[in-house]
Amino acid sequence: MEFGLSDLMSTLRQAGMVLAAAMALIVALGVGLQADLRLKRWYVPLVAGLLIAVPAIGVVLQQRDVTQAIDFAVQAGPPPVMVWFLRLSSVALVGLSLVRITSRVMSRERAEPGPGVLMVAFFAYFICNYLLNAVFGSVPAPPIVPSIYAALVLGAVYMSRDADPVLVQRFGKLALMAVMAGSLAPLAFDPGMVRQVETAEIRIAGVGFRLFGLGSNPNNIATLALVNLLLALHQPFRNRLLEAANVSITLGVLVLAQSQTSWLAALIGVPVLLLGRSGLKLLDKRMLVALCVLLMLATVGIMGLALFTAHGLTLSDFVTGDRYREITSLTGRSAIWRAALLEWEDNPLFGYGPTMWDSGYRGRIGLPFAFTAHNQYLQSLAVAGAVGLCSTLAYLAALGWHCFTAPRAVRGLALALYSQMLMRSITEVPLDIGTPFANEFFPQFLLFFILVTAHEAAGARSIGAAAGMADGADALRPDLRTSAAARG
C-alpha cells in the first residue's frame, strides 16, 4: 500500500510538471502572438542580427587562442558559459520563429503568394540531406537538431515575405560592421584570439598571419566580409564617413583573412552586382545562365584534376605527414574528397548519415581537420547519397532561377550572392544548415530573404496591374535604391 501511494504521488508530480509546462507554453505563445502583432516588422531584422552577432560573441566567450595551428584531436570542449549562451540564443531563435509562423498561419490578413517552388526546393533539400539519411544511411543516427532550427528560421522568413528589405539590410550592415571592427580590434591587445601564424597558408608577402577574426576560421570571416562589401555597394550608408569606415575595415578583414576562394568570389561577385543593377543590358539572360553552367563545370573539372592527378596520394599520408598543411591545400582537399567518395560507394542512395565528419569519424580515418567534405556536392553525396545530391542541385537551380527573374532593384545583389555561393561550393559547403549559428548560414539566409520578398512584391504588382491599378501597385513596392535613399 505504501509503495502504491508513493508511486501515485510520483505520477501526480510528473503530471503536474507536464501540465505546468504546457500552461507556461500556452501563456508564452499567447504573449508572443500578441507581441508579434505589434512588432512583426522587426522579426527578420532581429533574426539577421542574431545570426551575425551570436557566433561572434561565442568566439569571445570561448577565449580561444589560434596563434598556432589548432590540434583538433586533443581540443578541449567549449566553456560552460559559451554552451549556455548558445543554448539560450537557440531558444530565443526557435521561439521567435515559431511565434512568427503561428501568427502568420492564424492571421486573417491576405498575403500575396510567394515563390512556392523555392520553398519546396529548400524543404526537399532539408529532408533529403538531414532527415532521410538519418534513417536510411549507412550509420543511422538521430537527425542534427540545430538543422531543424535553421529550417524553422527559413520557414518563418518565407512567412515574413512582406518584411521591409531595406530595414533588414540596414540591420545586417550594422551587425556585420560591428563584427568586422571586432575582428580587427583584438590585433592590438589580444592577437592570439583572432590571428594565426601559419607559413603554409600565407599568400601576401610581408603579412605573416591569417585573420580568423570573430569567425570560426579565415574562410568564414572572409565570406561575411564579402557579404558586407556587397551590401555596402548595393545600399550604402547616407553618412559618407560611416560608409568609408565600413568599407575600409571590411576590405581589411577580406585581405588579411587571405582566403583565395573569397578573393575570387569578390572578383566575380562585384561585377555581377553592377551588371545586375544595370538591368542585364550588357548580357542576355541566356548568356548569364551559360556562365553559371560553365562555372559549375569548372567546379567538376577542378575536382577531377585534384582527384586523378595527385600522384601516390593516400589517406595514410595524413597520418604520417604534415596534416594541417595537407588539409588546407588542394592536395589535402582531394584526399578528403576521396574519403567522401568511399563512403558514398558503401551506400550510393542515402550515403553515410548525419554523423559523418563528427569527432569519432574524423579520429577513425585520421583526418581531425575534416569537418566537412570541403565541397558542397561531395558533402551531399557522402552524407546523403544520390538522393541528397539531387535535392541539392534542385535547390541550387531554384535559387539561380529566382535570382535571374528577380526585379531589377535586387537582381544584382541576388546574383552576386548566388555567384559567391557557387564559387564557395568548390572548396566549402555554403548550403550547410547544421546549425543556424554558423557563419555559413547567414549568406544563405540573406539570399533566401531577398528572393522571397522580391518575388512576393513582383506578384503584388502584377495582380494590381491586371486589375487596372498600376499606380497603386507601384506604390506597394518602390525601387529599393530609392527607398534606401529616403530612409538612409
N, C-alpha and C positions, 0 to 999 in steps of 0.2 A: 504493500500500500504506500509505504514511504517512497519507494522507488518510482511508483506510478505518479505520485504527486510532484516530485521533483522533475520528472520528465515532462509533465504537463506544464509546470511553471516555466521550464526552459523553452518549450514550444510557444507558450504565450509571449515570452520575452522576444523571441525571434520574430513572431508575427507582429508584435508591437513595433519592432525596429523596421520591419518592412513597410508597415503602414505609415510610420513616421517619415520614412524616406520617400514614400510615394506622395504623401501630403506636401513635403518640402519641395519635391519636384514639380508638383502641380502649382504651388504658390510661386516658385521661381519662374515657371513657364508663363504664368499669368502676368507677373511683374515684367518679365522680358517682353511679352507681346505688347503690353501697354507702352513700354519704353520704345519698342520698335516703331509703333505708330507715330511717335514724335521724332525719333532720331534715325529713321531708316536711311536717310540720305548719307548718314555717317558710317554705315556698316562697312562698305567696301574701302573707303579711306582708312578706317581704323584697322581693318584686317591687313591692308597693304603695309601700314606702319608696323604692325606686329610681326609680319613675315620678314621685314627688314631688320627690325630692332632686336628681336628676341635672340637670333643666332649671335649677333654682335655682343649683346650683354652676356650671353652664355660663355663666350670666349674670355671676357673679363673675369667672370666668376670662376672660371676654370683655373686661372692663374698658371697658364701653361708657359713652357719655355721651349721654343723651337729654334734656338740658336744653332744647334747641330741637328743632324738627321735623326728623326724620331725612330726608336726601336718599338714598333707596334706589337712585337711579340711579347714584350715584357711591360707594356704601358699600363699604368695603374688606371682604375676606373675614375670617373668624374667625381668631384667632391659632392657631399650631400646637398650643399646649398644650391649647386647648379642643377642637380637632379630635381629638387623640389621646385625650383624656378621654372624648369621646363614642364614639369607636371602641371603647375598652376597655369602656365601660359597655354598649355594644351586644353585644359578645362575651359579657359576663357574663350579660346578659338572655337572649340566644338560647341559651347553654349551659344555663342553669338550666331554661329552658322545654323544650328537647329532652330533657334528663335526666328531667324530670317526666313528659313524655308517654311516653317509652320505658319508664320504671319502671312506670307505670300499665298500659301495654299488656302488659308481661311479668309483671306481678303476678298471682298466683292469688287475690288477695283478692276476695271478692264485693262488687261495687259496685251500689248501687241505681240504676236508670235515671234519668237526668237529663232536663231539658226538651229533648228532641231537636229539637223544632220550632224552638226559639230558636237552637240551634247551627246547624241547616241554614239558617235565615234569615240568620244572620251570614255564613256562608261564601258564600251566594248573593250577598249584598251585596259581599263582598270580591272575588269572582271577577268580577262584572259591573262594578264600579267601578274595579278596579285591575289586572285581567288581560286581560279580553276587549277593552277599549278600546285596550290596548297593541298588539293585533294588528289590529283592525278599525277603529280610529279614523281620523279624517282625517289625522292625523300619527302614524303608527305609531312606537313607541319602546319600549325595554326597560321593564318594569314598575318601579315605585318600590320598590327593595329594602327600605327600612325598613318599608314597609307589610306585607311578609311577616313581619317580626319581630313586628309588632303582632298579626297573625293567629295566630302561634305562641303568643303570650302568652295570648290569649283561649282558644285550644285547650287550653293547659296549665291554665288556670283551670277549664275545663269538666272536665278530668281530675281536678281537685283539689276537686270539689264536696263532699267530706266535710270540708273545712277548717273551722276554728273561726271563724265570722264575728265573734265578739266580739274575738278576738285581732287579726284583720285590721283591724277598725275602730279598735281602740286604737292600733295602729301607724300607721294613716292619720292619726288625730288628732294624734299626737305629731309626725309628719313635717310635717303641714300647719301646726301651731302654730309649729314652727321656721321654716318658710318665711314665715309671717305676721310673726313677730318680725323676721326678716331683711329683710323688705320695708320695715319702718318704721325700723329702726336706722340705715341709711345716711343718713337725713334729717339726722342730727346731724353727720356727718363727711364724707359724700360724696354730697350730694343729686343731683348730676348723673347718678348711676348708676340712681336709682330714681324720679325725678320729671321731668316735662316741663312747661315753661311754654308753654301754648298757649291763648290767649284764646278762640279759636273753639270750644273744647271744654269750657269752664268751665261747670258747672251749679250750683255752690254759690257764692253771693256771699261774698266775702272769702277764698276759697281760690283762689289764683292758679296752681294747677298740678294736673295729673293724676298719680296714682301708678301708675308701672309696676311698682314693687316688684321682686321677683325673678322676674317673669313676662315673657313676650315682649311684652306690651302691657297697657294698663289693663283691657281687657275680659277677658283671660285670667286675670289675677291676681284680678280680682273674682269670676270663676267659681270659682276654688279657695277663695276666702274664703266664698262662699255654701255650697259643699260642706262646708267645715269647720263652718260655723254649723249646718247641718242635722245633721251628726254629733254636734255638741255638744248639740243639743236631743234627739236620739234616744238617745244613750248618754253622758251627762255623766260627767266625772271624779268619783271619790269625794271627792277633796280639793276643797272649795268654793273655796279661794283660787286653786288652779290652774285650776279651771273659770272663775272670774271673769276671771282674766288672759287665758285663751284666748278667751273671748267678747269681751272688750274690744278686744284687738288685732285680732281678726278683723273686728269691726264697724268699727274704724278703717280697715283696708285696704279694706273694702267701700265705705265712704263716700268716702274720698279717691281711689279709682280713678275715681269719677264715671262709672260705667257705667250708663246708663239701662236697658239690657236686663237687667242683673243686679239692679238695684233692683226692676224689675217682676217678675222671676222670683222674688225673695225675697218680694214681697207675695203671690204666688200659692203658692209652694212651702211656706212656713211653715204657712199654714192647711191646705194639703193634707196636710202631715206630721201635724198634730194631728188632722185628720179621719180619716186612715187609722189612726192609733193608737186612735181611738175605736171602731173596728170598722165604719166606714161606716154608723153608725146614723142619722146626720143626713140622709144622702142615699142613695138607691137606687143600685146599681151602674150601672143604665141611665142615670141622671142624670149620673153621672161620665163615662160614655162619651160622652154627648151634649155635655158641657162640653169634652172633648178635641176632639171633631169641630168644635165651634164655634171653638175656638182655632185649629185648622188652617185653617178657612175664613177666620178673621180674618187669618191669615198671607197667604193668597191675596189677600184684599181690600187689605191694605196694599201688597203688591207691585203689584197692578194700579193702585192710586191713584198710586203713585210713578211707574210706567211711563207712564201715559197722561195725567197732569196736569202733568208737568214741561214747561212751555211753552218751546219752542225749544231744548231741551237736546240737544246733540250731543256726540260723543266729542271733537271738536276743542276743546270748551270746556275740557277738561282741560289741553290743551297751552298755551292762551293765558291761562287764568285761574289762580285760586288752587287748585292741585291738591290740596294736603293738606286744605284746608277742604272741598272737594267730596267727596273720597274718604271722609271720616269723617262725612259728613252723609247724611241720607236721600236728598237730591238726588244726591249723589255715588254712593251705592249704586245708585240707579236707572240711572245710566249704566253701571255695571259689569254690572248685570242685563241691560241691552240688549246689551252686548258678548257676554255669555254666550249670549243667545238667538240672536244672529247666528251664533255658532259651531255651535250646535245645528242651525240650519237647514241648514248645509252637510252634516251627517251625522246625520239625525234618529234613527237606530237606535243608533249607538255613540259619537256625539259626537266631540270633538276628539282626545282621547287624554291620556295621563298627563303630557305636558309643558306642558299649558295652565297658565298663570299662572307659568311659570318666568321667569327674568330676561330671556331673549331675547324671549319673548312679550310680557311687560309693556313692554319697551322699544319693541317694534314698534308696539303700539297706544297708546303714550303714557300708560300707567297704571302707574307704578312702584310704587304703594302697593297695587295689587290682587293680593294673594297668593292669594285665593280669590274665588269669586263672591259672597261675603258673604250667602249664602242656601243652606241645605242642599239644597233641591230644585233650584234652578237650578244649583248646583255639580254635582250628579249628572247633570242634563240636559245641561249643556255639556260636561263631561269624558267622560261615558259614555253619553249619549243616552237614549232612551226605555227601553232595557234597564236602564241604571243607575238611572234614576228609579224604575222598577217594583220593582227589588230593594230600593231604599232605603225605599220605602213599605212593602214587605212586612216588612223588618227592624224598622221603627218599629212596625208593627202587632203583630209578635210580642213586642216589648218591652212595649208597652202592655197586651196581653192578660195576659202573665205578671205584670205589676205589679198588675193588678186581682185576679188569682186567687192572689196570694202570701199566705202565712199572715199572720195579724193582727200578729204580733210585728215583721215587717219591712215590712208593706204601706205604712205611712205614709212610711217613708224611701224606698222604691222609687218610690212615686207622686210624691213631692217631687222626686227626682232626674229622673224622667221628665218632669214638668211643666217643670222647668228646661231640659231638653233641647229640648222643643217650643218654648219661648219663644225660646231662643237660635237655633233653626233659622231664625227670621225674618231675622236680620241676620248670623248667623255660620254656621259649618259644624261643629256639635258631634259629628258622626259621623266626622269626618276621622281616618283612621288612616295618614296619610302617613308618620308616624314615631311610635313609642310614647313618645318623649321630648319630647312637646309637651303643653302644659297642657290642650289639648282632650281628650286621650286618657284621663286619669285618671277623670273622672266616668263615662265610658262603661265603663271597666274596673270601677269600683266597682259600678255598677248591674248589670252582667252577672254579677259575682261574687255579689251579693246574691240575684239571681233563681235562679241555678243551685243555690246552697246551700239556699235556702229551699224550692224545689220538690223537691229531692232528699230533704230531710228530711220534707217532707209525704208523699212517696211511701212512705218508710220507715214512717211512722206508719200509713198506710192498709193497707199489707201486714201489719203487725203486728196491726192490729185485725181484719183478715179472718181471721187465724189464731188469734184468740181471745187475743191477747197485748197488749191495750190498755195495760195498766200498763207493760209493758216498752217499748212503743213510745213512750209519753210520756217515758220516761227517756232515749230516744235523743236527744230534742231539747227541752230546756226552753225556756220563753219567753226570748227574748234579753234582755229587760229584767231578768228575774230573774237570768239568768246574768251580766249586766253588773254587777248589784249585788253578786253573790257574788264576782266577780273583781276589782272595782274598775276 
